[in-house]
Amino acid sequence: MIGDDEEEESDEDDKMPVFTSELARLKEKELGQAGKKDPTLGEDVDLGMEVDDDDEYRSQYSDSSEDKDDFMIRNTDSLLVAATAEEDHSNLEVYIYDHKSSDLYVHHEIILGSFPLCLEWLPVWNGKKTNHVIVGTFLPEIEIWNLDSESVEPTAVLGSLEKSEEFKQGGSKAMIKKYKSGDLGTHTEAVMCLSLNPKQQEYLASGSEDSTVRIWDLDDLQCKATFSDIHTDKVQAVKWNSVNDQILLSAGYDSKVNVLDVRDQSSLTYAMVPKSAQDIESAFWHPTLEHNFAVSTESGIVLGYDSRKLDAPVFSLQAHEKACSNVIFSPHIPNMMCTSSTDGTVKVWDIAANGGTNPAEISYRNIK
């Protein structure tokens, strides 16, 4: 039974305002005391605020130990990030998964300035382990956000909205010349897809509504290569080969799937997806078989290819009745492929079944 004193204290706590992390950072900035640690709370938390022993309201406004515990990110926690979009705002939601309790909850949110279209995790940056995510949006810029922070600004930006707008409004002759030579240094339309090189993680590939594919150096935040004539419509998917990290896969709304050695554009080979399959939704390399990849389409068809003979697919599979939004291979089980659809279903396939020409469905779940 709760005592009268405890009940009265609980009622008072309910009426007390709670300091948000944003207010904490404002106070921290005002006092110039960023990065101060509370030694009583261990290494997992950084309050960023100095304790004022003379503050008569300190005990009333301090977070409870339970709230502080929820806010801490431990080495044993897993982080997941999801992009969400409402009518009037877009967010990155940073989730914490606690393995011990099996709890999954939103730890904090990061407000984005534009509708998000694609994400890519950045685990290493400038030679250091990091916790950033790369975001492509309806803007021509690519943003890099620090997930350990609730900053209202990205850590870095690739490309330039200003240059893009100037180019679209006519631009100078020099700018148009730069664009034609691939030297503009920015996309000019929405960034629709991203892929981080699996072995050289300073290199990022991006595809855009402007029909170009660009390679970025994340160390100096510059565009190092532009492929402006390999697609004639929006680029929906880019993916580095996980075995040969010089090979890039790109797929667009022009029904074209390119296999390109980025060191030599003359090496380009391509497949044309049948028009009956409609627009390409995603593309993914097999993680261990260097020459094999799959493409999913708006019609729900999934096509498997061998990059050494692109004249015809290895298999063609009506995986879903509605658009197949994503296809991926298991990194641990070589013959396992997973597909998801706008019909709310996820399916698992054995691509080795029937001699590899007709994958067999082995699992199905409706996740609506």
TITOR-736928 format. One record per residue (C-alpha): residue number from 0; residue in one letter; x, y, z. Coordinates in nm, 4 decimals, decimal comma, always signed. Example, Ala and Ser with C-alpha at 12.3 -4.5 7.8 and 13.67 -1.06 7.14 Angstrom:
! residues 2
> 0:A:+1,2300:-0,4500:+0,7800 $
> 1:S:+1,3670:-0,1060:+0,7140 $
***
This chain:
! residues 368
> 0:M:+0,0000:+0,0000:+0,0000 $
> 1:I:+0,1369:+0,3437:-0,0888 $
> 2:G:+0,1818:+0,5771:+0,2047 $
> 3:D:+0,0292:+0,9248:+0,2165 $
> 4:D:+0,3666:+1,0966:+0,1770 $
> 5:E:+0,4582:+0,8907:-0,1272 $
> 6:E:+0,1149:+0,9470:-0,2840 $
> 7:E:+0,1449:+1,3242:-0,2306 $
> 8:E:+0,4936:+1,3251:-0,3835 $
> 9:S:+0,3651:+1,1289:-0,6840 $
> 10:D:+0,0844:+1,3834:-0,7387 $
> 11:E:+0,3370:+1,6669:-0,7323 $
> 12:D:+0,5632:+1,4899:-0,9816 $
> 13:D:+0,2729:+1,4550:-1,2257 $
> 14:K:+0,2301:+1,8323:-1,2290 $
> 15:M:+0,5980:+1,9142:-1,2729 $
> 16:P:+0,7259:+2,0123:-1,6184 $
> 17:V:+0,9955:+1,7886:-1,7651 $
> 18:F:+1,3144:+1,9304:-1,9134 $
> 19:T:+1,3643:+1,7959:-2,2641 $
> 20:S:+1,7057:+1,7146:-2,4073 $
> 21:E:+1,6731:+2,0220:-2,6322 $
> 22:L:+1,6406:+2,2489:-2,3257 $
> 23:A:+1,9337:+2,0692:-2,1685 $
> 24:R:+2,1479:+2,1454:-2,4716 $
> 25:L:+2,0426:+2,5108:-2,4694 $
> 26:K:+2,1419:+2,5402:-2,1052 $
> 27:E:+2,4658:+2,3573:-2,1778 $
> 28:K:+2,5469:+2,6008:-2,4606 $
> 29:E:+2,4608:+2,9024:-2,2453 $
> 30:L:+2,6869:+2,7885:-1,9622 $
> 31:G:+2,9630:+2,6648:-2,1922 $
> 32:Q:+2,9781:+2,3348:-2,0097 $
> 33:A:+2,9321:+2,0791:-2,2890 $
> 34:G:+3,0526:+1,7287:-2,2301 $
> 35:K:+3,0575:+1,7292:-1,8474 $
> 36:K:+2,9933:+1,3802:-1,7179 $
> 37:D:+2,8118:+1,2784:-1,4020 $
> 38:P:+3,0565:+1,0334:-1,2374 $
> 39:T:+2,7791:+0,8694:-1,0355 $
> 40:L:+2,6033:+0,7399:-1,3473 $
> 41:G:+2,8842:+0,5400:-1,5120 $
> 42:E:+3,0195:+0,5510:-1,8656 $
> 43:D:+2,6929:+0,4974:-2,0538 $
> 44:V:+2,5511:+0,8450:-2,0009 $
> 45:D:+2,6655:+1,1991:-2,0714 $
> 46:L:+2,4357:+1,4587:-1,9189 $
> 47:G:+2,6184:+1,7564:-2,0664 $
> 48:M:+2,5076:+1,9740:-1,7750 $
> 49:E:+2,6759:+2,0862:-1,4591 $
> 50:V:+2,4935:+2,0179:-1,1303 $
> 51:D:+2,4163:+2,3310:-0,9315 $
> 52:D:+2,4118:+2,2423:-0,5639 $
> 53:D:+2,2469:+2,5766:-0,4796 $
> 54:D:+1,9539:+2,5231:-0,7172 $
> 55:E:+1,6467:+2,4845:-0,4968 $
> 56:Y:+1,4454:+2,3384:-0,7873 $
> 57:R:+1,7003:+2,0768:-0,8864 $
> 58:S:+1,5281:+1,7838:-0,7165 $
> 59:Q:+1,1904:+1,8818:-0,8591 $
> 60:Y:+1,3037:+1,9061:-1,2225 $
> 61:S:+1,5581:+1,6245:-1,2352 $
> 62:D:+1,4720:+1,3155:-1,4346 $
> 63:S:+1,4015:+1,0008:-1,2373 $
> 64:S:+1,6618:+0,7245:-1,2378 $
> 65:E:+1,4244:+0,5193:-1,4539 $
> 66:D:+1,4040:+0,7978:-1,7160 $
> 67:K:+1,7817:+0,8312:-1,7178 $
> 68:D:+1,8151:+0,4567:-1,7591 $
> 69:D:+1,5841:+0,4630:-2,0624 $
> 70:F:+1,7845:+0,7449:-2,2213 $
> 71:M:+2,1214:+0,5688:-2,1930 $
> 72:I:+2,2590:+0,3808:-2,4938 $
> 73:R:+2,4675:+0,0847:-2,3784 $
> 74:N:+2,7239:-0,1150:-2,5693 $
> 75:T:+2,4888:-0,4151:-2,5528 $
> 76:D:+2,1967:-0,2282:-2,7163 $
> 77:S:+2,1144:-0,2590:-3,0849 $
> 78:L:+2,0223:+0,0521:-3,2793 $
> 79:L:+1,7717:+0,0560:-3,5640 $
> 80:V:+1,6783:+0,3588:-3,7686 $
> 81:A:+1,3584:+0,4142:-3,9667 $
> 82:A:+1,2515:+0,7012:-4,1870 $
> 83:T:+0,8942:+0,8200:-4,1400 $
> 84:A:+0,6900:+1,0791:-4,3236 $
> 85:E:+0,3676:+1,2553:-4,2322 $
> 86:E:+0,1824:+1,5174:-4,4340 $
> 87:D:+0,3696:+1,8093:-4,2800 $
> 88:H:+0,6962:+1,6637:-4,1485 $
> 89:S:+0,9500:+1,3838:-4,1851 $
> 90:N:+1,1649:+1,2157:-3,9198 $
> 91:L:+1,4413:+0,9687:-3,8570 $
> 92:E:+1,3292:+0,7489:-3,5685 $
> 93:V:+1,6173:+0,5955:-3,3731 $
> 94:Y:+1,5057:+0,2748:-3,2034 $
> 95:I:+1,6763:+0,0886:-2,9205 $
> 96:Y:+1,6433:-0,2887:-2,8923 $
> 97:D:+1,7309:-0,4271:-2,5499 $
> 98:H:+1,8331:-0,7914:-2,5922 $
> 99:K:+1,7875:-0,8756:-2,2238 $
> 100:S:+1,4281:-0,7527:-2,1967 $
> 101:S:+1,3368:-0,7828:-2,5681 $
> 102:D:+1,2118:-0,4222:-2,5531 $
> 103:L:+1,1995:-0,2129:-2,8714 $
> 104:Y:+1,1269:+0,1570:-2,8372 $
> 105:V:+1,1969:+0,4928:-3,0014 $
> 106:H:+1,4932:+0,6482:-2,8233 $
> 107:H:+1,4805:+0,9818:-3,0042 $
> 108:E:+1,3781:+1,1411:-3,3319 $
> 109:I:+1,5637:+1,3600:-3,5786 $
> 110:I:+1,3586:+1,6046:-3,7842 $
> 111:L:+1,4359:+1,6074:-4,1570 $
> 112:G:+1,3843:+1,9002:-4,3885 $
> 113:S:+1,2465:+1,6919:-4,6742 $
> 114:F:+1,0696:+1,3634:-4,7484 $
> 115:P:+1,3188:+1,0734:-4,7069 $
> 116:L:+1,3610:+0,8283:-4,9960 $
> 117:C:+1,6570:+0,6105:-4,8963 $
> 118:L:+1,8936:+0,5366:-4,6073 $
> 119:E:+2,2405:+0,3862:-4,5778 $
> 120:W:+2,4223:+0,3043:-4,2549 $
> 121:L:+2,7712:+0,4549:-4,2095 $
> 122:P:+2,9595:+0,2397:-3,9534 $
> 123:V:+3,3096:+0,3785:-4,0226 $
> 124:W:+3,3998:+0,7343:-4,1187 $
> 125:N:+3,7462:+0,8893:-4,1528 $
> 126:G:+3,8968:+0,5712:-4,0119 $
> 127:K:+3,6873:+0,5748:-3,6929 $
> 128:K:+3,3889:+0,3683:-3,5812 $
> 129:T:+3,0852:+0,5892:-3,5955 $
> 130:N:+2,7099:+0,5889:-3,5677 $
> 131:H:+2,5869:+0,7902:-3,8647 $
> 132:V:+2,3207:+0,7335:-4,1269 $
> 133:I:+2,3226:+0,8713:-4,4823 $
> 134:V:+1,9888:+1,0026:-4,6076 $
> 135:G:+1,8628:+1,0728:-4,9584 $
> 136:T:+1,5523:+1,2907:-4,9896 $
> 137:F:+1,3452:+1,4832:-5,2428 $
> 138:L:+1,6217:+1,7434:-5,2313 $
> 139:P:+1,9314:+1,7013:-5,4542 $
> 140:E:+2,1577:+1,6983:-5,1472 $
> 141:I:+2,2668:+1,3908:-4,9491 $
> 142:E:+2,2700:+1,4387:-4,5717 $
> 143:I:+2,4820:+1,2569:-4,3120 $
> 144:W:+2,3239:+1,2508:-3,9656 $
> 145:N:+2,4789:+1,1578:-3,6313 $
> 146:L:+2,2436:+0,9165:-3,4546 $
> 147:D:+2,4118:+0,9778:-3,1187 $
> 148:S:+2,2901:+1,3356:-3,1282 $
> 149:E:+1,9598:+1,5186:-3,1540 $
> 150:S:+2,1187:+1,8017:-3,3502 $
> 151:V:+1,8872:+1,9906:-3,5829 $
> 152:E:+2,1569:+2,0030:-3,8532 $
> 153:P:+2,3273:+1,7155:-4,0383 $
> 154:T:+2,6942:+1,6501:-3,9693 $
> 155:A:+2,7763:+1,6867:-4,3388 $
> 156:V:+2,6045:+1,7429:-4,6740 $
> 157:L:+2,7023:+1,6077:-5,0159 $
> 158:G:+2,6051:+1,8180:-5,3156 $
> 159:S:+2,4500:+2,1619:-5,3254 $
> 160:L:+2,0876:+2,2720:-5,3400 $
> 161:E:+2,2075:+2,6187:-5,4384 $
> 162:K:+2,4026:+2,4902:-5,7399 $
> 163:S:+2,1127:+2,2680:-5,8385 $
> 164:E:+1,8618:+2,5534:-5,8317 $
> 165:E:+2,0978:+2,7807:-6,0230 $
> 166:F:+2,1457:+2,5151:-6,2909 $
> 167:K:+1,7700:+2,4512:-6,3248 $
> 168:Q:+1,7050:+2,8240:-6,3631 $
> 169:G:+1,9368:+2,8399:-6,6616 $
> 170:G:+2,2755:+2,8774:-6,4995 $
> 171:S:+2,5873:+3,0170:-6,6582 $
> 172:K:+2,7543:+2,8722:-6,9656 $
> 173:A:+3,0358:+2,7497:-6,7418 $
> 174:M:+2,7864:+2,5676:-6,5164 $
> 175:I:+2,6103:+2,4028:-6,8113 $
> 176:K:+2,9498:+2,2961:-6,9453 $
> 177:K:+3,0367:+2,1482:-6,6063 $
> 178:Y:+2,7082:+1,9585:-6,5974 $
> 179:K:+2,7638:+1,8110:-6,9441 $
> 180:S:+3,1141:+1,7028:-6,8469 $
> 181:G:+2,9890:+1,5515:-6,5199 $
> 182:D:+3,1707:+1,8141:-6,3138 $
> 183:L:+2,8798:+1,9965:-6,1517 $
> 184:G:+2,9448:+1,8134:-5,8239 $
> 185:T:+2,5805:+1,7689:-5,7255 $
> 186:H:+2,2619:+1,5946:-5,8224 $
> 187:T:+1,9971:+1,8275:-5,9607 $
> 188:E:+1,6898:+1,6276:-5,8558 $
> 189:A:+1,5795:+1,3942:-5,5746 $
> 190:V:+1,8249:+1,1301:-5,4507 $
> 191:M:+1,6437:+0,7965:-5,4845 $
> 192:C:+1,9030:+0,5363:-5,3846 $
> 193:L:+2,2340:+0,4962:-5,2004 $
> 194:S:+2,4958:+0,2240:-5,1619 $
> 195:L:+2,8093:+0,2280:-4,9463 $
> 196:N:+3,1057:+0,0315:-5,0831 $
> 197:P:+3,1405:-0,2801:-4,8627 $
> 198:K:+3,5226:-0,2845:-4,8664 $
> 199:Q:+3,6167:+0,0793:-4,9256 $
> 200:Q:+3,3641:+0,2488:-4,7032 $
> 201:E:+3,4770:+0,5978:-4,7925 $
> 202:Y:+3,3022:+0,5553:-5,1290 $
> 203:L:+2,9286:+0,6061:-5,1671 $
> 204:A:+2,7220:+0,5531:-5,4823 $
> 205:S:+2,4000:+0,7453:-5,5387 $
> 206:G:+2,1280:+0,7418:-5,8015 $
> 207:S:+1,8901:+1,0247:-5,8736 $
> 208:E:+1,5752:+1,1358:-6,0472 $
> 209:D:+1,8102:+1,3367:-6,2717 $
> 210:S:+1,9061:+0,9987:-6,4334 $
> 211:T:+2,2695:+1,0165:-6,3159 $
> 212:V:+2,4784:+0,7905:-6,0946 $
> 213:R:+2,7467:+0,9555:-5,8813 $
> 214:I:+3,0381:+0,8261:-5,6742 $
> 215:W:+3,1237:+1,0289:-5,3617 $
> 216:D:+3,4352:+1,0355:-5,1436 $
> 217:L:+3,3111:+1,0654:-4,7857 $
> 218:D:+3,6531:+1,1658:-4,6535 $
> 219:D:+3,6618:+1,4939:-4,8469 $
> 220:L:+3,2841:+1,5147:-4,9162 $
> 221:Q:+3,3369:+1,5519:-5,2901 $
> 222:C:+3,1868:+1,3873:-5,5979 $
> 223:K:+3,4622:+1,1832:-5,7634 $
> 224:A:+3,2797:+1,0418:-6,0661 $
> 225:T:+2,9556:+1,0997:-6,2544 $
> 226:F:+2,7866:+0,8600:-6,4965 $
> 227:S:+2,5381:+1,0764:-6,6835 $
> 228:D:+2,4677:+0,8669:-6,9915 $
> 229:I:+2,4050:+0,5163:-6,8596 $
> 230:H:+2,0335:+0,5829:-6,7878 $
> 231:T:+1,7673:+0,7860:-6,9637 $
> 232:D:+1,5204:+0,7993:-6,6738 $
> 233:K:+1,5135:+0,8006:-6,2932 $
> 234:V:+1,7708:+0,5767:-6,1233 $
> 235:Q:+1,5836:+0,3605:-5,8728 $
> 236:A:+1,8600:+0,1317:-5,7421 $
> 237:V:+2,2386:+0,1245:-5,7045 $
> 238:K:+2,4341:-0,1540:-5,5365 $
> 239:W:+2,8036:-0,2315:-5,5023 $
> 240:N:+2,9115:-0,5904:-5,5614 $
> 241:S:+3,0058:-0,7476:-5,2271 $
> 242:V:+3,2713:-0,9755:-5,3834 $
> 243:N:+3,4297:-0,7406:-5,6391 $
> 244:D:+3,4033:-0,3920:-5,4915 $
> 245:Q:+3,4813:-0,2181:-5,8221 $
> 246:I:+3,1588:-0,3432:-5,9802 $
> 247:L:+2,8423:-0,1361:-5,9467 $
> 248:L:+2,4866:-0,2367:-6,0310 $
> 249:S:+2,2358:+0,0323:-6,1294 $
> 250:A:+1,8731:+0,0047:-6,2336 $
> 251:G:+1,6308:+0,2689:-6,3541 $
> 252:Y:+1,2829:+0,3516:-6,4761 $
> 253:D:+1,4167:+0,3117:-6,8298 $
> 254:S:+1,3958:-0,0683:-6,7640 $
> 255:K:+1,7742:-0,0859:-6,7913 $
> 256:V:+1,9975:-0,2739:-6,5455 $
> 257:N:+2,3666:-0,1824:-6,5780 $
> 258:V:+2,6709:-0,3751:-6,4607 $
> 259:L:+2,9636:-0,1346:-6,4548 $
> 260:D:+3,3292:-0,1459:-6,3537 $
> 261:V:+3,3623:+0,2098:-6,2198 $
> 262:R:+3,7288:+0,2236:-6,3268 $
> 263:D:+3,6332:+0,1833:-6,6930 $
> 264:Q:+3,2963:+0,2963:-6,8272 $
> 265:S:+3,3591:+0,1098:-7,1523 $
> 266:S:+3,3178:-0,2125:-6,9511 $
> 267:L:+2,9440:-0,1445:-6,9126 $
> 268:T:+2,7058:-0,4278:-6,9944 $
> 269:Y:+2,3327:-0,4218:-6,9374 $
> 270:A:+2,0056:-0,6112:-6,9384 $
> 271:M:+1,6658:-0,4783:-7,0408 $
> 272:V:+1,3829:-0,5783:-6,8102 $
> 273:P:+1,0670:-0,6700:-7,0060 $
> 274:K:+0,8128:-0,3869:-7,0260 $
> 275:S:+0,5480:-0,6264:-6,8922 $
> 276:A:+0,7331:-0,6267:-6,5597 $
> 277:Q:+0,6752:-0,2489:-6,5339 $
> 278:D:+0,9071:-0,0204:-6,3330 $
> 279:I:+1,2059:-0,1565:-6,1421 $
> 280:E:+1,1706:-0,1284:-5,7642 $
> 281:S:+1,4991:-0,2691:-5,6284 $
> 282:A:+1,8140:-0,4627:-5,7210 $
> 283:F:+2,0514:-0,6684:-5,5075 $
> 284:W:+2,3720:-0,8641:-5,5620 $
> 285:H:+2,4118:-1,2164:-5,4254 $
> 286:P:+2,6501:-1,1820:-5,1268 $
> 287:T:+2,8857:-1,4659:-5,2270 $
> 288:L:+2,8215:-1,5393:-5,5954 $
> 289:E:+2,9983:-1,2561:-5,7768 $
> 290:H:+2,7966:-1,2671:-6,0984 $
> 291:N:+2,4438:-1,3201:-5,9689 $
> 292:F:+2,1848:-1,0558:-5,8834 $
> 293:A:+1,8075:-1,0138:-5,8625 $
> 294:V:+1,5726:-0,7333:-5,9614 $
> 295:S:+1,2212:-0,6736:-5,8253 $
> 296:T:+0,9527:-0,4883:-6,0185 $
> 297:E:+0,6275:-0,2967:-5,9842 $
> 298:S:+0,4291:-0,5886:-6,1268 $
> 299:G:+0,5476:-0,8219:-5,8463 $
> 300:I:+0,7838:-1,0095:-6,0784 $
> 301:V:+1,1364:-1,0892:-5,9561 $
> 302:L:+1,4064:-1,1588:-6,2146 $
> 303:G:+1,7380:-1,3341:-6,1492 $
> 304:Y:+2,0402:-1,2630:-6,3694 $
> 305:D:+2,3940:-1,3795:-6,4339 $
> 306:S:+2,6074:-1,0748:-6,5238 $
> 307:R:+2,8126:-1,2828:-6,7706 $
> 308:K:+2,5071:-1,3441:-6,9915 $
> 309:L:+2,2542:-1,0673:-6,9629 $
> 310:D:+2,0552:-1,1441:-7,2755 $
> 311:A:+1,7979:-1,3382:-7,0715 $
> 312:P:+1,7201:-1,3847:-6,6993 $
> 313:V:+1,8156:-1,7056:-6,5181 $
> 314:F:+1,4703:-1,7088:-6,3616 $
> 315:S:+1,1497:-1,5052:-6,3740 $
> 316:L:+0,9197:-1,5359:-6,0754 $
> 317:Q:+0,5751:-1,3886:-6,0030 $
> 318:A:+0,6630:-1,3381:-5,6382 $
> 319:H:+0,3714:-1,1116:-5,5407 $
> 320:E:+0,0397:-0,9920:-5,6815 $
> 321:K:+0,1293:-0,6279:-5,6118 $
> 322:A:+0,4568:-0,4367:-5,6425 $
> 323:C:+0,7610:-0,6177:-5,5026 $
> 324:S:+0,9226:-0,3312:-5,3146 $
> 325:N:+1,2405:-0,5112:-5,2155 $
> 326:V:+1,4469:-0,8221:-5,2804 $
> 327:I:+1,7447:-0,9360:-5,0726 $
> 328:F:+1,9655:-1,2434:-5,0323 $
> 329:S:+2,0582:-1,3916:-4,6959 $
> 330:P:+2,4261:-1,3251:-4,6088 $
> 331:H:+2,4369:-1,6531:-4,4113 $
> 332:I:+2,2315:-1,8996:-4,6179 $
> 333:P:+2,3503:-1,8802:-4,9816 $
> 334:N:+2,0331:-2,0085:-5,1480 $
> 335:M:+1,7850:-1,8020:-4,9458 $
> 336:M:+1,6126:-1,5002:-5,1000 $
> 337:C:+1,3558:-1,2764:-4,9320 $
> 338:T:+1,0994:-1,0491:-5,0984 $
> 339:S:+0,8568:-0,7906:-4,9618 $
> 340:S:+0,5564:-0,6291:-5,1230 $
> 341:T:+0,3121:-0,3426:-5,0959 $
> 342:D:+0,0462:-0,6111:-5,0396 $
> 343:G:+0,1866:-0,6396:-4,6853 $
> 344:T:+0,3523:-0,9782:-4,7278 $
> 345:V:+0,7079:-1,1062:-4,6882 $
> 346:K:+0,8163:-1,4289:-4,8566 $
> 347:V:+1,1250:-1,6487:-4,8327 $
> 348:W:+1,2456:-1,8431:-5,1361 $
> 349:D:+1,4902:-2,1231:-5,2143 $
> 350:I:+1,6616:-2,0069:-5,5331 $
> 351:A:+1,8420:-2,3422:-5,5795 $
> 352:A:+1,5159:-2,5332:-5,6189 $
> 353:N:+1,4290:-2,6816:-5,9583 $
> 354:G:+1,7814:-2,6439:-6,0876 $
> 355:G:+1,7900:-2,2739:-6,0024 $
> 356:T:+1,5439:-2,1793:-6,2766 $
> 357:N:+1,2266:-2,1698:-6,0673 $
> 358:P:+1,2703:-2,0652:-5,7006 $
> 359:A:+1,0419:-2,2369:-5,4493 $
> 360:E:+0,8511:-2,0496:-5,1794 $
> 361:I:+0,9453:-2,1882:-4,8380 $
> 362:S:+0,7889:-1,9338:-4,6020 $
> 363:Y:+0,5235:-1,6624:-4,6075 $
> 364:R:+0,3969:-1,4043:-4,3613 $
> 365:N:+0,1436:-1,1250:-4,3768 $
> 366:I:+0,2876:-0,8464:-4,1602 $
> 367:K:+0,0037:-0,5950:-4,1945 $
***
